[in-house]
Structure formats: structure tokens, C-alpha cells
Amino acid sequence: MKSINDWNLDDENEVNEFLDLFGTMKGRALANRLGAKGKGAAKNANNLSAYAWNKNAAMKLCRAGNIAEACRYEMICDNIYKELPPEIKW
């Protein structure tokens, strides 16, 4: 299983895999499943999850032709990505 450092959540297949595996998990439980340790592990795991859900929405909206709304979700993703520590960015 991939660790917290191994995900590329700009890839649709990886977003879907992440959500299938962890979509209902949060906090320490999610961090533990991702192998995240240390200060901020739960926050980082939650941020990855939020990124995946928002990216998933953006991709679906884009496919449906709703580009303006997809861009709103992409902006949310950009803001989340800025908060991630360098070691888990892709």
C-alpha cells in the first residue's frame, strides 16, 4: 500500500484509488493507514483527503462541461496543496 508520500492526487486514477481506500476515513485513523507519523500527521492526512474529494469534483465538473465550477474546485485544491509539507507534495 502507498504511504502518505507516494500519492499524486492530480492523476484521476490515483484520486479514485485514494477515495476508494480512504474516502470515509479522517484524522488519526487516516494518518495511521497512510503511515503518516509525527506532528501534523492527522492534519496532513485530512488535507490529502480534502484535496482528493475536491479534485474528484473538479474532474467530474470538467467532464460535464461546467468549467467555471470546476475551476472553483481547482482553486480549493491549489490552496490545500500550498498547505502540504514538501515531503508529501507531488
C-alpha positions, 0 to 999 in steps of 0.5 A, spaced: 500 500 500 502 507 498 504 511 504 502 518 505 508 520 500 507 516 494 500 519 492 499 524 486 492 526 487 492 530 480 492 523 476 484 521 476 486 514 477 490 515 483 484 520 486 479 514 485 484 509 488 485 514 494 477 515 495 476 508 494 481 506 500 480 512 504 474 516 502 470 515 509 476 515 513 479 522 517 484 524 522 488 519 526 485 513 523 487 516 516 494 518 518 495 511 521 493 507 514 497 512 510 503 511 515 503 518 516 507 519 523 509 525 527 506 532 528 501 534 523 500 527 521 492 527 522 492 534 519 496 532 513 492 526 512 485 530 512 488 535 507 490 529 502 483 527 503 480 534 502 484 535 496 482 528 493 474 529 494 475 536 491 479 534 485 474 528 484 469 534 483 473 538 479 474 532 474 467 530 474 465 538 473 470 538 467 467 532 464 460 535 464 462 541 461 461 546 467 468 549 467 467 555 471 465 550 477 470 546 476 475 551 476 472 553 483 474 546 485 481 547 482 482 553 486 480 549 493 485 544 491 491 549 489 490 552 496 490 545 500 496 543 496 500 550 498 498 547 505 502 540 504 509 539 507 514 538 501 515 531 503 508 529 501 507 534 495 507 531 488 
